[in-house]
């Protein structure tokens, strides 16, 4: 009888004689390859991979949604709703124009103003939403000043990924990490802001120096931008007041959510729900980036296949074999591996893969520093290439549609340097703050 049970178990763990863990690994690898090639929409790849994972029984149908982190999904959807409703009032464009007027139309000052706005907004709205908001403003500015918009767009991409690293909601990898590790909004600000700020200052100084000859305009154009009429940018004052109050309360809620005993996604959902009372839900929900949401869900199920079959545990064991259980070596390896791999593959699927791997190390070593190493590596590593993060891809596609294509190599010329500087500074920070 025991032999029969053993044979049944062995059969259950294989498909056509092949171990399910190997098949799960193949599905994930193939998905990664196609995501990197960008020949097929990422959401299509994720959904096909999830479907194959379920059809082959790698993840039992009854356990499919157990692997989907709905805290991440609800938080993303809720913030998309809040920001979309707020943006309809014109408030974000108004803020950007006010920053430009402060610069008096000086090209490098304009570049830094947009970089600062993008970084700060990315920390509190999320970097994908921020670049969508800043894109039309950027094209208007470039046209009015008669300068190439590409240096500004590249700077905004880099600033959005750096700024988004500072908070729980700033970059999708942080939302995933925060949910899995039980980290709060305050945890991210307290632990990561001290390194994100110097990384931003150093990297923007380097970028300003590299673009100094690309951003030249006439005194007449500078005067024109300095005197932009911003009086009619706000198209709906009641909507602006309402949405800004709700957005402010949501951010305060994030900061206080431990004391309130509420999860971040609950606070965001409440804020979005209140704003929807005054709107037609059909119009607002149509503009939610459902492609991103389904991409996440499909990816969670694919990774669930590796978890169910023991593939993640195997990878964790291999990581331990390489590092010999040394926390410092493990943390440094995660920072640099995350930075390098996020340059090749979008940092979202990479982070989803790494989270359960780090969880497997719990009890073997202190995994606290590893979460911060993963966050810094994945978020900042997304700057290395034009496909490294969702914000990069969105800006690239919009620039192409506007007749200003950003080539892979042109972006990488700046992205690789910024990423290298960021990872060096992050490694020093993690080492002295957590490992000494």
Secondary structure, 3 states (H helix, E strand, C coil): CHHHHHHHHHHHCEECCEEHHHHHHHHHHHHHHHHHHCCCCHHHHHHHHHHHHHHCCCCCHHHHHHHCCHHHHHHHHHHHHHHHHHHCCCHHHHHHHHHHHHHCCCHHHHHHHHHHHHHHHHHHHCHHHHHHHHHHHHHHHHHHHCCCCHHHHHHHHHHHHHHHCCCCCCCHHHHHHHHHHCCCHHHHHHHHHHHHHHHHHHHHHHHHHHCCCCCCCCHHHHHHHHCCCCCCCCCCHHHHHHHHHHHHHHHHHHHHHHHHCCCHHHHHHHHHHHHHCCCCHHHHHHCCCHHHHHHHHHHHHHHHHHHHHCHHHHHHHHHHHHHCCCHHHHHHHHHHHHHHHHHHCCHHHHHHHHHHHHHHCECCECCHHHHHHHHHHHHHHCCCCCCCCHHHHHHHHHHHHCCCCCCHHHHHHHHHHHHHHHHHHHHHHHHHHHHC
